[in-house]
Amino acid sequence: MLDILKDWYEKHFSDPQVVILALIILSGIAIIFFLGDVLAPVLAGIVIAYVLEGLVLRICKLGAPRSVAIAVSFSLFITSIILLLFGLIPLVSKQLTQLITNLPGMLNKAQQLVMTLPEKFPALGSDQLEKMVASFNAELVNLGQTLLSVSLDSVVDVFTLLVFLVVVPLLVFFLLKDKQKIVDWLQRFLPEGKGLAYQVWHDVDIKMGNYIRGKLLEILIVGVATFIPLKIMDLNYAATLSLFVGLSVIIPYVGAVAVTIPVALIAWFQWGASSEFVYLMGFYLLIQFLDGNILVPLLFSEVVDMHPAAIIIAVLVFGGLWGVWGVFFAIPLATLIQSVLNAWPSMQLSQSV
């Protein structure tokens, strides 16, 4: 038995690059799992700097010095934060407050609709409907308690937001400014040569960078494209619903289905079974169709080469481990695993030739 384990170890871990890669992956998982909450601003800064680095490189290709490219990219980043803080967030907060205020009336209308069902469907008994309404009211009580707990935690959330607003921009600036120094420092701890670790990192670096930038662009395009028809038709809570629709693209397949429900319900409560409801849902479904069949293939055709079942499993696993961050990075993390599995046997084959 010991001989078998020894042969397996020598076969798969004889190259220092393999050991280094395994240690890096295990260390990264341990740090995120045990210190993810504490290091959240650091992780956010790294992600944003990683995204902005693509813009910096594109500006540099136009002939601008890196310092100028960093200044332009960082200025756009700060401008985006200002627009969010003083534009989108107050508007969404106001609409959410209105939605919570109007929610009892909307739910009362839904109960009245439910109570009229026996007239249209005699097979449904009144006892069954009373049980449904009672269960519905119990869920409303739980929802109210949840909203109250969220409001009580708002002070902590404000403090956390202030920390992010100060720490994250500073980290982003210094990560962009001193990128080469940081990379040179990290390379001191890696073995020389371009083995498995370099091969995996090169593959993941290209795919992960393109995926993150493409996903942020998809969120922006889908959110704006949804907001336009909702605002033109004067649907209530248009900005909030558009934000949710844009963010729903983070969760492949499931997000689009889940966000359709509140859009349809709010449109129905506002207009009922009218032509406005039909037109709005038609525009909404058209946007979802264009996103899934044109925008996604255009942005991610060369980034993600995985089966849909593997993508859904990755979202469930990493989302369960790390929450929202795990959902957002589910596909890049799955790409990392795929790159390791693809590179590992090819390395062993190249050594044996």
ABEGO torsion letter per residue (X at the ends): XAAAAAAAAAAAAABAAAAAAAAAAAAAAAAAAAAAAAAAAAAAAAAAAAAAAAAAAAAAAAGBBAAAAAAAAAAAAAAAAAAAAAAAAAAAAAAAAAAAAAAAAAAAAAAAAAAAAAAABAABBAAAAAAAAAAAAAAAAAAAAAAAAAAAAAAAAAAAAAAAAAAAAAAAAAAAAAAAAAAAAAAAABBBEBBAAAAAAAAAAAAAAAAAAAAAAAAAAAAAAAAAAAAAAGBBGAAAAAAAAAAAAABBGAAAAAAAAAAAAAAAAAAEBBAAAAAAAAAAAAAAAAAAAAAAAAAAAAABBBBAAAAAAAAAAAAAAAEAAAAAAAAAAAAAAAAAAAAAAAAAAAAAX
